[in-house]
Amino acid sequence: MKRIAMRSDSYREFFKAEYMMGPNCLRLLDEILECYPLQYTAENKALDLGCGTGVTSLFIARETGATVYANDLWIAKENNGRRFADWNMQEQLIPMQEDANEMHFEKEMFDAVISIDAYHYFAGKEGFFADKILPYIKRGGIALIVIPGIKKEYEGRSEELLNTWAGDDSYMFQSTDFWKRIIGSHADMEEVRTWEMSSFDLAWQEWFDTGHEFALNDQSFYEEMIKPFTNFVGIMVRKKQ
Ligand SMILES: C[S@@+](CC[C@H](N)C(=O)[O-])C[C@H]1O[C@@H](n2cnc3c(N)ncnc32)[C@H](O)[C@@H]1O
């Protein structure tokens, strides 16, 4: 069956082991931005939280027009800074290296906080969103998050079902209902939505195609564990005006 064209099709040069750190983050980002389109100018600021090598930051900057603060913990900001200069995007992409648990931005600074395949590493605690993320979002702003999860029917069984593949990280695979609960509510939060994303096969296949050694290991568990039990969870939070 023919696939409908996506904006990320024109980012194929980044679908490589050099840039990818898991299932194709550009497909997942593209899908969530199709659901919640953002149109900004360089005056607007977006935070790419857990940006990895910064390819998602590039996509956000080019496709929304915002200035993007590209923040990651494991990747040195100097490395991302070099990449941004190579891409001639140093005006619009600002590399940062801060722990999501202790960020030092101005309050209500960001029109959007976007996080692809990273939020589950640090935010699976009740109150985290309201305490650590919400204060940095402008009134009327939005958070768009995508993380790997477990299908509803297997909720609570991730450690039993995924352990041989995901080991100590198995507990991070949680359902859409879990994430809705964990994001919680707050007087400044207008809407919270969680749902199952659709780019599952494509994002995984293009990760396998990179030939990265971790991708090849993931591929050996795909039919037996990853495909039957897991999904990608989309999360949208809108802050009140
Ligand atoms: C699987 S990688 C995904 C990177 C990128 N978003 C992508 O999809 O290619 C997860 C990222 O989460 C980031 N991360 C993990 N814990 C973090 C924390 N406490 N604060 C900020 N970033 C964190 C890591 O630095 C890592 O780059």
The ligand as an ORCA input file, in Angstrom:
! r2SCAN-3c Opt
* xyz 0 1
  C      16.730      7.720     23.264
  S      17.511      9.302     23.367
  C      16.493     10.211     22.258
  C      17.121     11.453     21.770
  C      16.317     12.217     20.718
  N      15.155     12.870     21.284
  C      15.922     11.283     19.618
  O      14.754     10.853     19.600
  O      16.791     10.944     18.815
  C      16.995      9.912     24.956
  C      17.585     11.262     25.305
  O      17.058     11.664     26.572
  C      18.015     12.477     27.187
  N      17.814     12.515     28.633
  C      17.759     11.468     29.486
  N      17.621     11.904     30.762
  C      17.598     13.265     30.692
  C      17.485     14.296     31.664
  N      17.369     14.008     32.960
  N      17.522     15.575     31.245
  C      17.638     15.877     29.919
  N      17.725     14.943     28.955
  C      17.719     13.653     29.336
  C      19.344     11.818     26.856
  O      20.392     12.738     26.956
  C      19.102     11.240     25.466
  O      19.705     11.979     24.441
*
